[in-house]
Amino acid sequence: MNIKDLKAQMRNERLAARDQLPAEARTEFSLRMADHGGDAFDFEPGTIISGFLPIRSEADIRPLMARLKARGARLCLPIVQDKMTIVFRELVTGAELVDTGFGTRGPGPDAAVLDPEILLVPLSAFDALGNRIGYGAGHYDRAIARLLQKGRDPRLIGIAFDCQEVAEVPAEPHDVRLQAILTESGFRTF
């Protein structure tokens, strides 16, 4: 089996496992993530942190984002511009959220576009070395590459449930490793 097919198989298996978590468990696990992650990593007030609003059976990190904002973070959300590109628009209190593609909602086109310094990254699967499998569209890989080309070095923190961990993700040259992962069990650095 080639790497692409192996990743697709892992993605499907781990997303199916995540989908099988009862809604009540996902809610409880998401609240645990906020408890574990709210103070787990250091950043200066004004640091731009990209979060995300949950789709399908993803963790709901809105409580975590609220804690980070209370600590002085400047929040933004990923917006799907087209099949190849996401940008990060600033999320401010009271901003109207609009449909933004890929089943997500976020700030509208009038919101400032920001370059995040920390990205909270949704994913399908991860391993103990910080390798990850996304959803297959490559949006985050390309966004990270653009940030690196601009001279930025964003910190990547994966967001997943424990059931999404695999023994080993087959890494490819274009894959960027996570610096940390946040699950319901806690915050781990790599």
N, C-alpha and C positions, 0 to 999 in steps of 0.2 A: 504494500500500500504506500503511495507517495505521501509526502508531508501534507499537501493540501487536503487530500482525502482523510488522512488521519486527524488533522485539525477539525475538519467538518464533523467527523464522527464524534470526537471529544466534545465539540460544541453542542451537538444535538443531545448527547447523553447527559451532560451537565445541566443544560437548560431544561431538559425533561425532569431531572431530579429537582431543580429549583421550582419548576411548575407544580410538582407534587407536594411541596410544602403547603400546609393549610394557611389560609389568609391570616388567621389569628397568630400562627407561629411567625409568619413574615413580619407582622406588626411588632410582636414582642422582640424578635431578633433585631429589627430596625432600631427600636428603642435602646436595646443593649449596645448597638453600634454607636449611638449618640453618646451613651455613657462612657464607652471605651475610648471613643475618638475625640470627644469634645475638648480634652486637654492633652491628648497623646503626643501631639507634635507642636514644635515651636514655630512661631511666625510673628513678625512685627505688625503692629496695627497698620492698616492700609494695604496689606498684602492682598493681591488679587487671587482668589480661589475660585476655581470652576467646580460647581456641583452639577447636579442633574435632577430632573423630576422623574419619578419612577414610571416606567412603562412595563406592561405585562407583569411578570412576577418579580421584578427587581426590588431590591431593598429601597425603602423610602427614607432617604437621607435628609428630608426637610428638617427634622429635629436636630440633626447634626449641623446642618447649615445654619440654623438659628443660633446654636451655641458658638459656632465660629464667627458669625456676625457680631454676637455679643462681645467677643474677644477682640473685635476691631477689624475683622476681615472685610474686604470688599468683594462681594459675590458676583459671579456671572454664570450663565448657563450656555451650553452648546446649542447652536442653531444650525440645522441642516440647510445649507444654501442651495446645493445641488447634489448630484450623485457622488461627487468627488470631494466636496468641501463642507466643513463645518467652521463656523466662527463662534466667538464667545461674546455674548451681549450682556451688559451689566444688568443685574437684578437689584432693583431698588424697591424699598417699601412703597406699596400702593401702585406699583406698575401693573398695567393691564397685561395679562398673558394671552398670547395668540397661538394658533396652531403653527408649528414650525417645521413640520416634516418628520418622518420616521415614527409617527404616532406620539410625538412630543409636543409640549407647549413651552413657551418662553417669552421673554421680552420682545416687543415688536421692533420694526426697523428703525424707529427713532431712538432706541437705546444705544448707548455708546458701545463700540466694539473694543474689547480689551484683550490683552495678552496675559493669560493666567500664569502665575508663578508656581501655583500648586494646582494640580488637576486631580480631582476625585473621579476615578475612571470606572465606569460600569464594564463588566466583562462576562464572558461565558464560563471560562475555566482559568485556573492558575495553578502554579506549582510552588514548592518550598524554596525555589531559587528566585522567584519574582517574575518568571515568565508568564505570559498571559495569552489567552485567546479571546479576541473580541467577538463581535457579532458577524464578522465576515466582510463588511463593506470597506474596512480600512480607514474610516473617517479619523479615528484618533491617531493612527500611525501617521497619516499625512499631516494632521494638525500639529503633532509633535515635531515632525520634520520641518514644517514651516517656522515654528517657534525657534528651533535650533538654528535654522538659516538666518534668523533675525538676531542671533547672538544670545537668545534666551536659553535658560537651562531649567525647564520646569521640573518640579518634584512630582513624581507620579505615585499616587496612592490608589491602589485597587480597592474596589468595593464589591464584596461578594458574600454569599453565605458559605459556611463551612462545607456544605455538600457539593460545592463547585470546585473543590481542590482535587487535583489529579496527581499521580505519582511523578509524571514528567511531561511537560509541554515540549513538543518538538519545535525548537526555536529556529528561525530563519534570519539571514543577515539584516533584513529590514526591521525586524522586531526590536522594540525597545522594552527593556526590563523595567518592572516596577521597583520603586525604592521601599515600598511598604504595602501591606494589605490590611484592610479593616474588615473583620467578620464579626458575627455575634459572639465569638469566643475571645476577641480582643484585637489588639493592634500589634502587628509584627513588622519588623524592618528586615530588609534583606541586605 
